[in-house]
Amino acid sequence: MIIVRMVFQASYGKGGELAVATAAAVKQVVAATGGDHRWKVMTDLSGPFDTVVQEIEVASLAEWESIRSRLFTAPEYREALAAVMTATHALTVSGRTEYWTVEARG
């Protein structure tokens, strides 16, 4: 199991708005890829203010690459992504993607 984590630093005071936009985008991705991937959007309780984290669980890096390939070739997704990027550009200072292997789960 792989967790794909995207960490965004929102502009000061804009974390909540970015979290709402991020959750809407994740719902679209999951729906477009079959709706069976666990996901969550989180905001900070400690650390840098206005941090928003999006996580999606996939079986492997190969599955993630397949999902990305399908999404970025689908015209409706590219249009939706452009709208999300336009809406969130002013809210976001920076971001990064992390890939984590799940070694154990309780």
Kinemage of the C-alpha trace (Angstrom):
@kinemage 1
@onewidth
@group {chain A} dominant
@subgroup {mainchain}
@vectorlist {calphas} color= white
{ca met a 1} P 0.000 0.000 0.000
{ca ile a 2} L 1.257 3.471 -0.928
{ca ile a 3} L 0.053 6.779 0.468
{ca val a 4} L 0.389 9.698 -1.901
{ca arg a 5} L 0.579 12.809 0.252
{ca met a 6} L 0.360 16.321 -1.167
{ca val a 7} L 1.299 19.042 1.290
{ca phe a 8} L 0.238 22.612 0.540
{ca gln a 9} L 1.192 25.781 2.364
{ca ala a 10} L -1.717 28.193 2.067
{ca ser a 11} L -1.485 31.946 2.316
{ca tyr a 12} L -1.965 33.148 5.895
{ca gly a 13} L -5.610 32.736 6.915
{ca lys a 14} L -6.537 30.823 3.743
{ca gly a 15} L -6.030 27.231 4.925
{ca gly a 16} L -9.746 26.571 5.355
{ca glu a 17} L -10.585 27.778 1.858
{ca leu a 18} L -7.774 25.703 0.378
{ca ala a 19} L -8.952 22.620 2.301
{ca val a 20} L -12.477 22.960 0.869
{ca ala a 21} L -11.134 23.329 -2.692
{ca thr a 22} L -8.730 20.427 -2.190
{ca ala a 23} L -11.480 18.136 -0.893
{ca ala a 24} L -13.627 18.946 -3.936
{ca ala a 25} L -10.719 18.117 -6.242
{ca val a 26} L -9.992 14.811 -4.481
{ca lys a 27} L -13.648 13.798 -4.762
{ca gln a 28} L -13.396 14.343 -8.521
{ca val a 29} L -10.207 12.305 -8.810
{ca val a 30} L -11.640 9.409 -6.821
{ca ala a 31} L -14.906 9.460 -8.766
{ca ala a 32} L -13.022 9.548 -12.081
{ca thr a 33} L -10.882 6.564 -11.073
{ca gly a 34} L -13.606 4.251 -9.842
{ca gly a 35} L -14.386 5.650 -6.402
{ca asp a 36} L -12.637 2.959 -4.370
{ca his a 37} L -9.558 4.785 -3.074
{ca arg a 38} L -9.430 5.928 0.552
{ca trp a 39} L -8.568 9.598 0.885
{ca lys a 40} L -8.528 12.444 3.365
{ca val a 41} L -7.818 16.158 3.563
{ca met a 42} L -6.295 17.482 6.777
{ca thr a 43} L -5.371 20.883 8.183
{ca asp a 44} L -2.728 21.696 10.739
{ca leu a 45} L -3.176 21.655 14.497
{ca ser a 46} L 0.528 22.343 15.006
{ca gly a 47} L 3.510 23.349 12.906
{ca pro a 48} L 3.324 25.954 10.157
{ca phe a 49} L -0.030 27.735 10.082
{ca asp a 50} L -2.408 27.123 7.181
{ca thr a 51} L -0.933 23.792 6.075
{ca val a 52} L -3.295 21.547 4.114
{ca val a 53} L -2.495 17.875 3.481
{ca gln a 54} L -4.264 15.627 0.984
{ca glu a 55} L -3.709 11.866 1.118
{ca ile a 56} L -4.841 9.143 -1.267
{ca glu a 57} L -4.175 5.435 -0.715
{ca val a 58} L -3.267 3.290 -3.719
{ca ala a 59} L -1.995 -0.263 -4.030
{ca ser a 60} L 1.325 0.648 -5.680
{ca leu a 61} L 3.304 3.355 -7.441
{ca ala a 62} L 2.374 1.664 -10.715
{ca glu a 63} L -1.320 2.128 -9.875
{ca trp a 64} L -0.713 5.787 -9.030
{ca glu a 65} L 1.084 6.351 -12.341
{ca ser a 66} L -1.792 4.658 -14.171
{ca ile a 67} L -4.305 6.918 -12.412
{ca arg a 68} L -2.278 10.030 -13.242
{ca ser a 69} L -1.942 8.977 -16.862
{ca arg a 70} L -5.688 8.410 -17.244
{ca leu a 71} L -6.550 11.674 -15.505
{ca phe a 72} L -4.186 13.897 -17.433
{ca thr a 73} L -5.380 12.512 -20.789
{ca ala a 74} L -9.092 12.989 -19.969
{ca pro a 75} L -10.288 16.369 -21.328
{ca glu a 76} L -12.968 16.770 -18.624
{ca tyr a 77} L -10.382 16.262 -15.883
{ca arg a 78} L -7.945 18.719 -17.460
{ca glu a 79} L -10.724 21.310 -17.576
{ca ala a 80} L -11.645 20.639 -13.941
{ca leu a 81} L -7.975 20.768 -12.914
{ca ala a 82} L -7.541 24.110 -14.672
{ca ala a 83} L -10.546 25.487 -12.758
{ca val a 84} L -9.193 24.188 -9.420
{ca met a 85} L -5.725 25.579 -10.138
{ca thr a 86} L -7.196 28.962 -11.016
{ca ala a 87} L -9.262 28.983 -7.810
{ca thr a 88} L -6.430 27.823 -5.543
{ca his a 89} L -3.478 29.663 -7.087
{ca ala a 90} L -4.078 32.788 -5.001
{ca leu a 91} L -4.565 30.648 -1.870
{ca thr a 92} L -1.338 28.617 -2.178
{ca val a 93} L 2.209 29.658 -1.310
{ca ser a 94} L 3.928 26.317 -2.010
{ca gly a 95} L 3.416 22.579 -2.128
{ca arg a 96} L 5.093 19.211 -2.485
{ca thr a 97} L 4.241 15.564 -3.080
{ca glu a 98} L 5.425 12.728 -0.836
{ca tyr a 99} L 5.137 8.982 -1.372
{ca trp a 100} L 4.946 6.709 1.687
{ca thr a 101} L 4.959 2.912 1.904
{ca val a 102} L 2.559 1.562 4.523
{ca glu a 103} L 4.559 -1.019 6.486
{ca ala a 104} L 1.966 -1.878 9.135
{ca arg a 105} L -1.521 -0.849 10.128
{ca gly a 106} L -3.430 -1.206 13.394
